[in-house]
Amino acid sequence: MQKFKYNPLLLGIIIVGLVASLIISGQRHAVEEANRQVDMAIDYEGLQELAQREGLPESYVLQQAKEAGITSLAVYETTFKKLNDNGKASAVAGSKLLAAYHDGTLTDPAWRALAAEGKIVGTEVYVTGHDAQTWRELKEDLVRRLGSDRVTLMYVGGEEVLAVKAFYEDFLKMNIGMPTDEMQAVNDAGFYVLARPSNYTACTPDDVHAVFDRLDGFRVSEIVFSGKEMLGAPKALQTTIDEMQARDMTLGLIEATTQLQFYPQTGLTEIAKGLGYDHVARLYAVPKDEQPKLKIDTIVERWSNTDQERNIRIDLLRIYDKPSPNMTLMETNMKYFRDTHDKLVAHGFTIGPADRFQSFYPSKVLRALVMLGVAAGVVLYLSLVIPRLNANRRLQFILWLVFGLCAAVPMLMGNGTKIRVLAALASANIFPALAVIGQLDCVRRHRDRLQMSFARFVATAFVALLATGCLSYFGAAYISGSLADTEYLLEAQIFRGIKLTFVLPLVLVAIGFLQRFDIFDGRMDDVVGVKAQLAKILDMPVKIKTLIGLAFVALAGIVFVARSGHTSGMPVPQAELHFRAMLEQAFYARPRSKELLIGHPAFMLAALSLWRKWPTMVFFALVLVATIGQGSMVETFAHMRTPVYMSMMRGIGGIVLGGLIGAVAMALVECWQVIMARVAADKKGE
């Protein structure tokens, strides 16, 4: 029987790299723990709408929202639709003025005189102001938006009027600057302003200066740019960066609907990088069409999970436009705000302007040690599946030296961005495979000692599962050590090899298994090897029922990969959603289903197959399914936006509960085996 030896030098290097990874992960945890303040924000217009719907004073609604936990109100640029509604300015199409003149309803003599003289143009828009401050801002903003050639100041009856060359319907919707009256009202009510300015066409540095000058004097919690462009795009982005740095402002980036990275805005990367990622916070808003479908307790739970698991620090809420049963619309929304606030506080968050991650970029030396450890893990795996390499420690050292230098030197030189991703990819796949292969070698060494009571064997299998999980966590630590920095915590950078980590560990373990066991003769020896067994598999005659079975396996694999992530669109059954919600209530972090219900129970059943001496092919299949759980535990850490402590607790909860489910499954199978054996014995007795 081929014996595979574990090179102690490689093991030592892996331990050194693990220590470096744990130091980085400890630093990361400290950074994450210092980032625990969430800004609960809502649109100012939303609260105004709520007041109007309920027939309540705006001041009363604002006070109630503040007491319920809201800290910032989002203020957007004003539009003429809003100004027409609030009466602070009016915009009238020239065609309407002419129509009124001709039908006799235009009574103002000054306007009638202009119409009679042919000075009213039907394709122009005429703007009048009824509030001095608003009028000053309009005169400035309209020229900036449209240019002086399209905006003409004229006098009608001694009053200033702006004649604007614009299409009326579009003009009503056009953004025309941040309203100082609204920002003042927000601050006066005790809230911060979450500023939502938009970009200008052909934006100039002077346009950018004007926006920030307008914000001066107000308490602004964050700035989140509206539209598909950042303010200053494409040629004045540096001015935006300079203005924000001068005011120490926090930039809010809107999480994409796929929950991966951000809503695409031109100039986003440039501003975030130029400003510094230690001045960036992630924002999430429940999709407008989805919120009405969610009950209050469901959406509150979502906010809690969102802030904990995805490092969201700006919660942009929306009002409910329909009341819950037995409540008014006002009561419904205040309950929503209050419950969300209380839930976040119960989970250790404070409420206020969004916290920002400190600049976190670990030591180059520590990162280089991590790279050396990953290289050692890769060489160790190769030595455990290639007998000739396993017997040649000198060649193992040379390979490690080559791999290690290629990975570590760029890190010490201050580069290595791609190397870090490759190291994380290797860690996510190699270490779960090593953990499972290590257990296979343990089985080969001690399979003659498996004769023990069933209860003791179940306990032994559970301990083996815990041990395998601990070894798999080497990979988790290495992923964190390879990638952790502020950009990954904010998801400005993401690990893009997640889909591969669902499949590759199975392939790596399959190779290791076939190098150790003959899956055909049932003797669990290694006299054939990988190539011969693969050739035998390819030469096997295939029956229709086998093809059907393979089709089901392929379908299960597709669902397994497609269900993972946020972009597949694969629906999740309601029953599973309820099950997930229950787990979220029961655990610090909800264990992943493929660990809890698939991988870890399969590990326990694989152990039972050894004890019961089932066919090697069955053992092989169960080992591969068990690998899913180990790979999933490690892959969880590739979601760098999730705090490292939460990822760790998610895996521990999954392995403990999954192991218990597996123990129950072992007991049920064993009972079935005993019952069937008795039935068979009774038939023979007859």
Disulfide bonds with the S-S distance in Angstrom:
none
